[in-house]
């Protein structure tokens, strides 16, 4: 069924108070929590939004967490992510920015269920329309990660980055999102590496994922970030230059190492271009908060350090902290 489960105690049903769920496009994660908000069980599944119809969500959730539930009563479930999308379980309409992150639950919707064992709340995403200094944009799921940051620092003010296939950069003011931008960097890298002429030069993304552990790749990545950050208008030209370098540069190593070095350059050019836009108004003395998995946060830390910024890393536990905050707001 494409799922994994882990329980820490034999009597989950006796301790379970509520359930937190992060439901993405490709998979979902669920945590069972006790009255002290401590995780007592967790499970995951590959049944993300893309593989479910609206009337299949309840059954999939029950399949995953049904063994945790007490024999009687209704267990509250807080859900963030793509289950609340228009093509998901039920649409939880976007909240327009500015939005306080401790008030996301005010926009939650409750889908009609066939049984009474679960009480489900689908959290909304955030939206932004065109303005003097803004453009159309949306996020769904990342707002809950940002809420996790606010849960730890209620009055946080500054710039936060959530690296990923579609990287989000959010400006926070005293615990509220005042604006944000999305960069297609991860997807752009995948397209260039897999479907452009550069596929003949760079190591495949799956093979090159640990490239920054190699000193030559790391130096190439840093150099590319700095280079394109200083001259972002040359991006397209530098991309083809990477292919030409493969054909002409006799100093490059041979074999997979060659492909890994060139993949590191491509990654540096893509992320450097993103930083040229995202950081253009951010003063160097203001650290940037990174929220996400360790590998991507490391890559972005290296890139940001290369152009003079310091970072703080919140880690990939932010989504659960954000779901806790939403749950408390509903009490």
Buried (B, 14 or more C-beta within 10 A) or exposed (E): EEBEBEBEEEEBBEBBBBBBBBBBBEBBBBBBBBEEBEEBBBBBBEBBBEBBEBEEBBBBBBBBBEBBBEEEEBBBBBBBBBBBBEEBBBBBEBBEBBBBBBBBBBBBBEBEBEEEBBBBBBBBBBBBEEEEEBEEBBBBBBBBBBBBBBBEEEEBEBBBBBBBEBBBBBBBBEBBBBBBBBBBBBBBBBEBBEEBEBBEBBBBBEEBEEBBEBEBBBBBBBBBBBBBBEEBEBBEEBBEBBBEBBEEEEEBEEEEBBBBBBBBBBBBBBBBBBBBEBBEEBEEEEBBBBBBEEEBBBBBBBBBEBBEBEBBBBEBEBBBBBBBBBBEBEE
